[in-house]
């Protein structure tokens, strides 16, 4: 059990507000970056094409030559790599995308990089579809997922979970799935070593015709093919997201390189499924610069995970780095305001279908309050907008097998075993050890979006001698400081663990009686689904996916899955918590029945995967 109340890690998740930058001049936009050169070494036969399709013990991409400091040079171990010709891929014509060749013999070069993050644990496989379901004849569809992060390789939030779990659920339902990601330097070494070299080419990118190296590294795992786009110049930073001025060029490159890689490998999907603004240029590229190439036959789906982040920057910069034609920089597609281009807005205009992560959020983003200045654009494209609630990986999140818990349990013995987990958590975090206390967990990024100003306002009123509060997360400094103050002021009743610890998160889910999610807005939310899976009753605000997944408790019918409030007000949040405490202390049998109901609920990816599969069939009958 980690020590409590540590300071935030420098590599913790940072939430960036999307700001409108000053217009960038063409001269500034064309400022050169470090040129990437593809250096080659002598070839040596290492494995057959059949073996290349399986995870290899040691692999690496052909890396472009770049300046390295002494530390990086010392960390590299050169190994043989294939002597392959450079290819220049012109995206504009069908001839520009060479047919894929999986060489009969590949020579691999391994460059081992010391990683400064702790390696992520290998996640257990997503549950397979039931045998009776898989026995039914199902049309097969091929889908390419394109996004900026995916667990366990790199994850900063819910997008990483979706990019991991949904492709696996679809693969179990007769879909041929490929996931395309940037090959960030921060991906742990144990995953880098399993990647197999698939090829390389040069790709024109910028408005002035500048070309860049594109390497393709591949890893196959649990029925899903992961292809990593390699370029030292764009993806050598320690974190997936740096700042907007650096992220704009790298995700222009990534979006175009992903489509060019599909053409290069001669793998043409039925559906290209893009995620958030980092991949939002893909639908535009598909219908403009890649028109007439094999991949142009695919239909495009763009999923909004959080509308607040849009890739908004000056038109000259995005026009230069994307190389897109002038006609897409109009008010109906990319242009926003007078001098800005919005990458997400353009993708929404060109996508064949738009999805977001809950039906309620799909309606909310068409209103001014939730629309982040795109509400009119969303209403215009509402005919192709669908809301599909996320699921969770019910193998990874399973209280009966979770090795991180003090005591495992299921719906039959949850009441007794939650007490054991509560005592273990109280002891580890320095709280007063009393299994009769009502323990409220809060696992969150510490930002305004999560409703923490409401929590700060009422927290002193929660500490009544019968209640304990456990906070886990990092974020804005003023929230971190306020929760540290509450811990000092209410020792034994409040613990503020200002960091993120995956093991501790599991323990809080298992030990808490209720989980607090009072968000200002919440596209979907996963914490309330995990809480129900662990027999912890959610207390949430009725917004977005929280409204779609938590049914309010009805005392007359003894039904519901949690406690809710509607308007964003401190008094209503306090009332919802007090209603939960009243049921817990005065009608414990009814509380325990709700706990068992929540644990029996299906919160897996099964239903969501079927909805996405039906959507793909609708686009490609």
N, C-alpha and C positions, 0 to 999 in steps of 0.2 A: 504493500500500500504506500503510495507516495506521500511525502510530507505535504501538509496543507499550507495554503496561503503563500504560494510562491509568486514571483513577479511574472509578468507576461513574457513569453518567448518572443525573440525578435522575428522568428519565422511563423508566428501565429497568423491566423487568417486576418487579413486587413480588408475592411469594406471601404471601397472608394466611391465617393459621390461623383456622379458624372457632371462635369462642369463644362460650360461652353467656353472654349478657348478663343483667344484673339485670332483673327485670320492670319494664316501663314502665307508668306509670299512664296512665289514659285521658286525663287532663288533659295530660300531657306529650306523648302521642301525637298529640293534636289541635292541637298548637302550629302556628299558621299559617306557611306559607312564602310567599315573594313571589308575589303574585297575577299571573297571566299574562293579559294582555289582547291581543286580536287587533286590530291597527291596520290600517286599510285606506287605500289611496291610489287616485287616479283611474285608470281602466282605459284601456289602449291596445291595439289589436289587434296581435298579434305573430306568431302562428303558428296553423296548423290543428291539428285533433285528430290527423291523421295524423302531422304532424311532432312532436307531443308525445310520441309513442311512441318517438322516436329521441333519442339524446343531443343535447342542445342546446348551443350555444356558451356561453350564459350563462343561468342560471336560479337561482331561490332560492325558499325557502318564505316564506309569510306568517309573520312572526315575532311572537310575543307581546311586548308592551311590557314591558321590564324595565329596572331601573336599570343603567347602564353607567358604567364609569369613563371618564376622559378619553381614555385610549388606545383603548378599544373604540370610542368615538364617532368618533374621528378615523379609525379604520380602515374605517368603514362608508361605502359609496357607494350612496345610495338610487337605485333605478330603479323604473319603473312596476310596479305589481302589480295583480292582478285584484280587482275590486270584487265580492266574493262574499258572500252572506249567511252569517252565523253559523248553525250548526245545532247543536242540542243532541241528542246521541245517548243514549238510554236503552237500556242493554244488556239489560234484563230481558225485553223483549218483541220479537216479530218486527217490529212497527211501528217499533221504536226504531232499526232500522238502515236508513237511507234507501238507495234504489237508487242505484247509482253512475251518475254522469253524467260522461262525458268531454266537456267543453265543445268545441263546434266551434271556438271561438276562445278562446285563453288569453292572459292578460296576465301577464308574469312580473316579479317583483321580485328584484333581485340585491343581496344584502348580502354584501360581501366582507369576510372576517375574516382578519386576520393570524394565521397558524398558527405556533406556536413549535416544533413538531416538524418534522423534515426530511420532505419529501413522500416517500411510499413509491413505489418504482418500479412501473410498470405490469407486472403479471405476464403472461407469455405464456399463450396459451389452452391449456386442457387438451386432450390429444390426443383426436381424434375416434374413435368406435368404428369398427372395420374395416368396409369396405363390404359384405363378405359377411354380417356380423352384422346390419347395419342393413337388409339387403334382406329379412330375415325379418319376417313380420307380427307386430307387438307391440301388445298392448292399451295404450292411452294412459291415463296417470294424471296428475292435477294435484296438485302438492305445494307447500305453503307451509312454508318453513324459517323458524323464528323463533329468533333467538339474539342474543347480546350483542356479537359481533365477527365480522368477516369480512375476510380479506385481499383486496385491498390497502387497503381503506378504513381499517380499524383492526384491529390484531392484537397480542395479548400472549402467545399460546401456540398450542398445537395446535388448539384450538377454531377459531381464525381460519383455519387451513389447511383444516380439514374443511368449514367453512361456505363456503369458496371452491371447493374442488375437487370435492366430492361433487355439489352442484347442477349443475355443468357436465357432469360425467360422466353424470348422469341425463338432462340435456337432450339429450345425444347419443344417448340410448337411448329416445327417444320419450316423455319425460315433460315435462309443462308445469310449469315451476318458477318460483316466486317466492321471493325471500329478503327477510325483513323484519328491519330493524336499527334501533337508535336513531340519530338524526342527531346524533352527538357534535360538539361544536365543534372537537375535535382532528382531525377528518377533514381531510386536506390540501385546500388550496384548489382544486387542479386537479380534484379529484373533486366538490367542492361546486359548482363552476361548470357541471358537466355535468348536474346534477340538474334535472328538470322538475317544476314544480308540478302536483300532481294534485288537490288539494282540501284542505278543512279543516272541522272541526266542533268543537263543545264536547262533552265526555264527562264524565258523572258518575262519580266514582271512590270517594270516601271514604264511610265509614259514616254521616257526617252530611250526605251529599248534595253535597259540594263538587264543582264541575265544573272541568275543565281543558281548555285548548286542545290540539287534536291537528291537526298539519299533516302532509301526505303529500307527499314529494318522491320522484321516480322516476328511475332510470337503467337503461337496457337495454344489456347487454353480453354478447356471445358466447352468445346464446340464453337468457340468464337475466335476469329482471326483478328489480331491486333497489328495494325501497320503504323509504324512511327515515322513521321516525316523528319528527316535529319538535316540540320544545317547549323553549323557551329556559330555562325554570325548572329542568327536570330534567336537561338534557343540555348545559349550558353549561360544565361543568367540563372541565379540560384532559385528563383521563384517563378511560377507560371505567369504571374501578373506583376508588372513593375510600376509603370505609370502610363498614362494615356498616350503621351508623345512617343514613348518607346513601343507601346503595345499596338498602336495603329499599323506601323510597317510590318511587324511580325505576324499579325493576323490577316493582313492583306496577302502576305506571302503564303501563309498556311492555307487559306481558303482556296487560292488558285493551285497550289502545289497538291492539295488533296485530290482535286479533279484530274490534274495532269497525271498523278500517280495511278489513278484508276485506269486511265487510258494506257499508260505505260505497261501496266500489269495485264491489260486486256481483260479486266474484270468489270463488266458493265452491270450495275445493279438495276433492279426495277425501281427502287426508291432511294433517294439520297436524303437522309434525315439529319438536319443540321440543328445545332443547339446554341441559343443565345447569340449576342452580337459578335462574338469572336469568329463564328462561322456563318454570319448572316450574308456575307458577300457571295457565298456559294450559289444560291439560286440566281443571282444576277449574272455571275460568270457563266452559269450553265446555259442561259438563254442568249448570251451575247458572244463573248470571246470563244466559247466552246461549242457554239452552234455549228452543226455539221460534223462534229466528232462523235465517236461511238457513245460516250457518256451522256451526250445530249438527249438520248432516248429516255433517260430516267426522269421520273417525277420527283418533285422536291417537297419536303415537309420541313417547316421551321418551327421549333418549339421555344416558347418564351418561358424561362424559369424565373426571371425577375425583370419586369419591365423598366425598373429604375436604371439599369445599366444598358446603354444603347450604342456606345462607340461613336460619340458625337465629337466632331473636330472640323477644322477649317477645310473648305472645299479644295484649295490648292494642294494641301498635304495628301488628302485621301485620293484625289484625282491622280497625283503623281505616283503614289505607291501602289495603287490598284491597277493603273493602266486601263481603266474602264473608259468606254467611249463617252463623249460629251453629253449625248442625249439622255443618259441615265441620271445626270445631275440636274434634274428638274424638280419642281415642287411636289410632284406626284410620286417620286421615287426617293432619291437620296437627299435632295436639298431640304434644309430646314432653316427657317429664318432667312436672313439676308446672305450670309457668307459661310454657313456651316453645312456639312454633310453628315447624315445620320445613317450609319451602317445598318443598324437594326431596322430602321424604317424602310430602307431600300430592299432588304431581304424580305420583309413582310409584303411589299408590293409585288415582288416577282415570284414568291413561293406559290406552289400549286395548292398547298394546304397549310394552315397555321394551327398549331395546338398550344395550349398552355396547361398548367399542371393541376387545375381543378375547374369544374363548371362555374362555380361562383366567381372565381377570379377572372374567368373569361368574360363574364358580364361586367365586373367591376372596372376592368381596364378600358371599357368604353365610356366611362364617366370622367368628368374633369378631375375629381379628387384623386382617383387611382390611376388616371391615364398617363401621367408623367409627360404631358404636352403632346401625347400621341392619341388622345381619345378620339378625335375626329378621324384620324387615319384608321384606327381600329374599327370604328363604326362603318367606315367605307368598305373595309375588307371583312366585315362580320359574316358574310355569307360563306366564307371558307375557314371560319374560326371554330375550333372545338376545344372543350375542356375535358381532360382525362386525368383523374386523380392518380398520383403516384402511389406505389406500394413500398414495402420494405422487404429486405432479404430475411425471410423467416427461418432460415437455417443459421445465419450469423446471429440473429436476434432470437434466441430460444432459451428461456429461463431453465428448461429441463436439462440442457446440455452445456450451458455457458460456464466455461472454466474460470471465469473471472469472479464468480459469485461465491459468497461464503457458504450458501446452501442452495442447491438446485431445487426446482419445484415445477409443478404443472397446475392445471385448474383444480385438480382434486385436493392437493395439499398446500395451496398457495397461502392460505391464511396463517397457518403455523410457520411455514418457512419464511414468509416475509418478515416475521418477527425476528427470526435468527439473522437475516440480512440486515435488519434495522439495528440490532445490537452491535453487529460487526462494524457497520458504518459509523455509528455514534462513537464507538471506541477509537476507531482509526482517525476520526476528524476532531476529537476532543470535545464532543458534545456530551451533555448530561445523558447517562445511559439509563434509559427508561423506555421500554417497548410500548408503553401506553401513550407516549407522546404522538401527536399528529405531525408527521414530517412532510414538509412541502419541498419538492425539488425544483430547481430552475437551472436548466442546461441550455445555454444560449450564447450567441454572439452578443456582446454588451453594446448595443447600439439603439438609437431612437426607434428604429423599425420594430423592435421587439417589445415595446411598451414598458420599458424599464423606468421611465419617469413616473408612471403610475405605481410601480412597485416601490420605488423610493418614497413616494408620498404616504403609502399606507403601511410600510413594513413595521414601524414602531407599534402600530395598533394590532399587529398579528402576534406579537410576543406577549402572551397572556399567562405563561406558566404551563400551558398544555401544548404549545406549538413550537416546532423547530423549523428553521429554514436553511437549506443547503444550496449555495450558488456555485456553479461551475462554468467558466468561460473567460474570454478575453475580449477586448474591444476598446471603446472610447475611454480615455483616461479618467474623465470625470465620473463615469460609472464604476470603473475599477476602484477608484479612491473612495467612493461613497459606500460600496459594499465592504471594503476593508474597514471603514469606520464603524459600520453596523456590527461587524464581527467583534471589534474591540468593545463596543458599547454594550453588546448583549452576549458576553462570553458564555458558552455552554448552550446557547439557544440558536446562534447563527454561526455558520461556517461559510466563508467566502474563499473559494479556491480559484485564485485568479491565474489560470493557465488552462490548457486543455489536456486532459488525460483520458484516453479511450477506455482504459480499464476502470477508472473511477466513474466514468459516465455509466457503464454497465451496472456498477454497484449502486449508484444513485437511483437508476430506474428500478432496480429490484428492491431497494430498501424504503423508498418513499411511499407514502400513502397517496399523495396527489402530486401532479406535475403542473406547473404554472406556465401558460403560454398566452400572455395578454397582448398580443401583437397589434400594432397600429394597422399593418397590413401583412398578409402572409399568403403568398401564391399557393402553396400547398402545405408545407410543414411536414416533417417526418417525426419530430419528437413526440407528438401526441399519439402517433401510430405505434411507436416503440413502447411508449408508456402503457398503452392498452395491452399490448402483447405481453408486458411484464406485470400485469395486474395492478397498475398504478392509474388512478382516476385522473383524467385531464380536466383542468380548469382553464377555459379558453375564451377569447373574444370571438364573436360570430363574424368572421371575415375570411374570405378566400377559402382555402382548403380546410381550415379549422371548422368552418360552418358545415362543409360537406362531409366531414368525417366524424364529428362529435355531436351526438344527439343529446339535447338537454334533458336532465333528469326531470321526470314527471312524478311527483309524490303521490298523486291520485291513482295512477296506473302502475306505479313502481317500475317505470321503464326509463330507458336512456342510458347513455354511456359516459356522461360527464356533466360538468356544471359550466354554464355559459353566461355571457353578458353581451349586450349589443353595442350601445354607444360607448365611445372611448372616454370614460369618466372614472375617476378614482373611486367614487362612491359605489358605482356598479361593480367594479372589480372586488372591492371589500365585501360587498353583499354576496357575490358568488362564492368567495372563500368561506364566509361565515355560514352559508347554506350547506356547503360541503362539510364543514366541521360539525354542524348541528346533526346532520345525518350520521356522521362517523361516531359521535359520542352518544347519541340518544336512540338511534335505530340501527345498531351495528349489523343486524342480520340483513337488512336491506342493502347496506353498504357492501357487505360481503357478496351478496347476490350480484351487484353491479360489477364487482371485481371479476367474478367468474364469467359473467356475460362478456366483458371486454376481452378476457383471455381467449374465449371461444370464437371471437370474431375473426373473419378472414381478412387480414390486412396485407396479404402477400401480393406479388406482382402478377398473379395469375389472371385476375379480372382485367387489370389494366393492359396486360400484354395481348389479351384477346381483342380488346377495343382497338389497340394500335394495329393489330393484324387485320382486323376488319377494315380499318381506314386505308391500309395499303392496298387491299383488294378492291376497295372502291376507286382508288386512284388508277390502279392497273387491273381492270377486270380480267 
